[in-house]
């Protein structure tokens, strides 16, 4: 149930029925589930999209009706309210999703009223949803890296919604530079960082085209997740990192979902030919393996954060560490 609740709060698509009927087979259980989801404190502060709430409540009703279980009056009242709100909502009204990282920290992300957690492309950018590799990268940097102090000032290439950087900033207390090619995506990353109390002093935001290499600021570490989706970007990233070697750059962590083997092989081939860089594979696992590792080493909240979206394919995700040749 914990994973289901985490997915609901992170705006994952709501199933047509509750996965386990035992979660709602009494009025008391239905009310308890409602209190942990629709009526929880974070949702009160950061409202969920009414359509998302409506679909969730309908799934409870559908599940109970199919098993002839009495339905709570609280469920009916909230469902009626969600229908009313959904009809009157303004399209420029903001709503929010929430990732729970640990008992003390939630990460809030803003969406527009006509978005869902699975929005794929908007304004010409794929950066408006949080990719699995980005969540894995945040977990690795914040919990698994032995020499986290060496990260220093971090610059992220292709920050998207800013979730990776927001989590790193909150936990590592580092200076973080958010970059993206798309201005609209970058603006959303800034808003999400602000919602999570990341100060302007601890963060910067800049448009960056690594193929143009417009001399970004000097940093200690460079990170990126799911940024290698064509061969030009693979070559451009290696060239970009090579050009940073004379400016205090210490290391890069690139996390990639292996969707197209030939494209990713081009990245490694280009790295191998670059005399100024050395690289190593830190870890490669299917997404289920990353989730299991997070549950085992960091607890259920981190595990549920990585598992906060339904997966249709258990794709491999690989982390590469790149450093200048001494």
C-alpha positions in Angstrom: 0.0 0.0 0.0 2.9 2.4 0.8 4.0 2.3 -2.9 0.5 2.8 -4.1 0.1 5.9 -1.9 3.5 7.2 -3.0 2.5 6.8 -6.7 -0.9 8.6 -6.1 0.8 11.6 -4.5 3.4 11.7 -7.3 0.5 11.9 -9.8 1.1 8.4 -11.4 -1.9 7.2 -13.4 -4.7 5.9 -11.2 -5.7 2.3 -12.0 -9.3 1.5 -12.7 -9.6 -0.4 -9.5 -7.7 -0.5 -6.2 -4.9 -3.1 -6.6 -5.8 -5.0 -3.4 -9.5 -5.1 -2.3 -8.4 -5.8 1.3 -7.2 -2.1 1.5 -10.8 -0.9 1.2 -13.0 -3.8 2.4 -14.4 -1.8 5.3 -15.6 1.8 5.8 -12.8 2.2 8.4 -10.1 1.1 5.9 -11.5 3.4 3.2 -11.5 6.4 5.6 -7.9 5.6 6.6 -6.8 5.4 3.0 -8.5 8.7 2.2 -6.8 10.3 5.2 -3.4 9.2 3.9 -4.1 10.5 0.4 -6.7 13.0 -0.5 -6.9 14.5 3.0 -3.3 14.3 4.1 -1.5 17.5 5.3 0.7 17.9 2.2 -2.2 17.7 -0.1 -4.0 20.3 1.9 -1.1 22.7 1.4 -0.4 21.7 -2.2 -3.6 20.6 -3.9 -3.7 17.7 -6.3 -5.4 18.1 -9.7 -9.2 17.5 -9.2 -9.3 15.0 -12.1 -6.6 12.9 -10.5 -8.5 12.9 -7.2 -11.7 12.1 -9.0 -10.2 9.1 -10.8 -8.8 7.8 -7.4 -12.1 8.1 -5.6 -13.9 6.4 -8.6 -11.4 3.5 -8.4 -12.4 3.0 -4.7 -16.1 3.1 -5.6 -15.6 0.7 -8.5 -13.6 -1.7 -6.4 -16.2 -1.7 -3.6 -19.2 -2.1 -5.9 -17.6 -5.0 -7.7 -17.2 -6.8 -4.4 -20.4 -5.5 -2.8 -18.6 -3.7 -0.1 -20.3 -0.8 1.7 -18.8 2.5 0.6 -17.9 5.3 3.1 -19.9 8.5 3.1 -16.6 10.3 3.1 -15.7 8.8 -0.2 -19.0 9.9 -1.8 -18.8 13.4 -0.4 -15.2 13.9 -1.7 -16.1 12.4 -5.1 -19.0 14.9 -5.4 -16.7 17.7 -4.5 -14.0 16.6 -7.0 -16.6 16.5 -9.8 -17.7 20.1 -8.9 -14.1 21.4 -8.7 -13.1 19.6 -11.9 -15.8 21.5 -13.8 -15.0 24.9 -12.5 -11.2 24.8 -12.5 -9.2 27.5 -14.3 -6.7 26.2 -16.8 -4.0 28.5 -15.4 -4.5 27.2 -11.8 -1.5 25.5 -10.4 -1.6 22.0 -8.8 1.1 19.9 -7.3 2.5 16.5 -6.8 4.6 15.3 -3.9 7.6 12.9 -3.6 8.3 11.7 -0.1 12.1 11.3 0.4 12.2 10.5 4.1 10.2 11.1 7.3 11.4 14.8 7.4 11.4 15.8 3.7 8.9 16.0 1.0 9.7 17.4 -2.5 6.8 19.3 -4.1 6.6 19.8 -7.9 4.2 22.1 -9.6 2.1 21.3 -12.7 -0.6 23.2 -14.6 -4.3 22.2 -14.3 -4.3 20.5 -17.7 -1.3 18.3 -17.0 -0.9 14.9 -15.3 2.0 13.2 -13.9 2.6 11.4 -17.1 2.8 14.5 -19.4 5.4 13.6 -22.0 5.9 16.6 -24.3 5.0 20.2 -23.8 6.3 23.4 -25.4 8.6 21.3 -27.6 10.3 19.8 -24.5 10.3 16.3 -22.9 11.5 17.9 -19.6 8.1 18.3 -18.0 8.0 14.8 -16.5 10.4 13.3 -14.1 12.4 10.4 -15.7 13.3 7.3 -13.9 17.1 7.9 -14.4 16.7 11.3 -12.8 15.3 9.8 -9.7 18.1 7.2 -9.6 20.7 9.9 -10.0 19.2 11.9 -7.1 19.3 8.8 -4.9 22.8 7.9 -5.8 24.3 11.4 -5.3 22.5 11.8 -1.9 22.9 8.4 -0.4 25.4 6.2 -2.2 28.4 8.3 -3.2 31.1 7.9 -0.6 32.9 11.2 -1.3 29.8 13.5 -1.4 31.9 16.4 -0.1 33.9 16.3 -3.3 30.9 17.2 -5.4 31.3 20.9 -4.5 29.4 23.1 -6.9 27.2 21.0 -9.2 25.9 21.8 -12.7 23.1 19.7 -14.1 22.7 19.4 -17.9 19.1 19.1 -19.0 17.6 19.7 -15.5 13.9 19.3 -16.7 11.5 19.8 -13.9 14.4 20.3 -11.5 13.5 17.4 -9.2 17.1 15.9 -9.2 18.7 19.2 -8.4 16.1 20.2 -5.8 16.6 17.0 -3.9 20.4 17.3 -4.1 20.3 20.9 -3.0 18.0 20.1 0.0 20.1 17.1 1.2 23.7 17.9 0.2 23.4 21.7 0.9 25.5 22.4 -2.1 25.5 25.2 -4.7 23.5 23.9 -7.7 23.3 25.2 -11.2 20.2 24.2 -13.2 20.6 24.3 -17.0 18.3 23.3 -19.8 18.0 24.1 -23.5 14.3 25.0 -23.1 13.5 28.2 -21.3 10.0 27.1 -20.3 11.4 23.9 -18.7 14.0 26.0 -16.9 11.3 28.3 -15.5 9.4 25.4 -14.1 12.6 24.0 -12.5 13.1 27.4 -10.8 9.6 27.4 -9.5 9.9 23.9 -8.2 13.1 24.8 -6.4 11.4 27.9 -4.9 8.5 25.8 -3.7 11.1 23.6 -1.8 12.8 26.5 -0.2 16.0 26.4 -2.3 17.4 29.9 -2.0 18.5 32.0 -4.9 22.0 32.2 -3.3 22.3 28.4 -3.4 21.1 28.0 -7.0 21.5 29.4 -10.5 19.5 28.9 -13.7 20.8 29.2 -17.2 19.9 28.2 -20.7 22.6 25.9 -22.1 23.2 24.3 -25.5 26.1 21.8 -25.1 26.5 21.6 -28.9 27.2 25.3 -29.0 29.4 25.2 -25.8 28.8 28.7 -24.7 31.4 28.7 -21.9 29.2 28.0 -18.8 30.6 28.8 -15.3 33.3 26.7 -13.8 32.0 24.0 -11.5 33.4 21.0 -9.6 30.9 18.4 -10.8 28.6 17.9 -13.8 25.6 15.6 -13.7 22.9 14.6 -16.2 20.1 12.1 -16.5 18.5 10.8 -19.7 20.3 13.4 -21.9 21.7 11.0 -24.5 18.9 10.4 -26.9 20.7 11.0 -30.2 24.3 10.6 -31.5 25.0 14.3 -31.9 24.3 14.8 -28.2 26.6 11.9 -27.3 29.5 13.5 -29.2 28.5 17.0 -28.0 28.5 15.9 -24.3 32.0 14.3 -24.5 33.3 17.4 -26.3 31.7 19.6 -23.7 33.2 17.7 -20.8 36.6 17.6 -22.5 36.6 21.4 -22.8 35.9 21.7 -19.0 39.1 19.9 -18.1 41.1 23.1 -17.9 38.6 24.9 -15.7 38.6 23.0 -12.4 36.1 20.3 -13.5 36.6 17.2 -11.3 34.0 14.7 -12.3 30.8 14.0 -14.1 28.0 11.5 -13.3 25.8 10.6 -16.3 22.8 8.3 -15.7 21.2 6.9 -18.8 18.2 4.7 -19.5 19.3 2.3 -22.2 16.6 2.6 -24.8 18.6 2.6 -28.0 21.8 0.5 -27.6 23.4 1.9 -30.7 23.1 5.5 -29.5 24.5 4.7 -26.1 27.3 2.7 -27.6 28.2 5.8 -29.6 28.6 7.7 -26.3 31.0 5.1 -24.9 32.9 4.9 -28.2 33.4 8.7 -28.2 34.5 8.6 -24.6 37.0 5.9 -25.3 38.6 8.0 -28.1 38.8 11.1 -26.0 42.4 11.3 -24.6 41.5 13.9 -22.0 38.9 11.9 -20.1 38.7 8.6 -18.3 35.5 6.8 -17.4 34.1 3.9 -15.6 30.7 2.2 -15.2 29.6 2.7 -11.6 26.5 0.5 -11.8 24.1 -1.0 -14.4 20.8 -2.5 -13.3 17.2 -2.8 -14.5 15.0 -0.2 -12.9 13.6 -2.9 -10.5 17.1 -3.4 -9.3 17.6 0.3 -8.5 14.4 0.3 -6.6 15.3 -2.8 -4.6 18.7 -1.3 -3.8 17.1 1.9 -2.5 14.6 0.0 -0.3 17.5 -2.2 1.0 20.0 0.6 1.8 18.0 3.8 2.3 14.5 2.8 3.5 11.0 2.6 2.1 10.6 6.3 1.4 13.6 6.4 -1.0 12.5 3.1 -2.5 8.9 4.4 -3.1 10.4 7.6 -4.6 12.2 5.6 -7.2 9.1 3.4 -7.6 6.6 6.4 -7.9 5.5 5.6 -11.5 4.0 2.5 -13.1 6.6 0.8 -15.3 5.6 -1.0 -18.5 9.2 -2.1 -19.3 12.0 -2.9 -16.8 14.7 -1.2 -18.8 18.4 -1.1 -17.8 19.7 2.1 -16.3 23.5 2.7 -16.2 25.6 5.3 -14.3 28.9 6.3 -15.7 31.5 8.4 -13.8 33.8 10.5 -16.0 36.9 12.3 -14.8 39.8 14.3 -16.4 43.0 12.4 -17.0 45.5 13.5 -14.5 
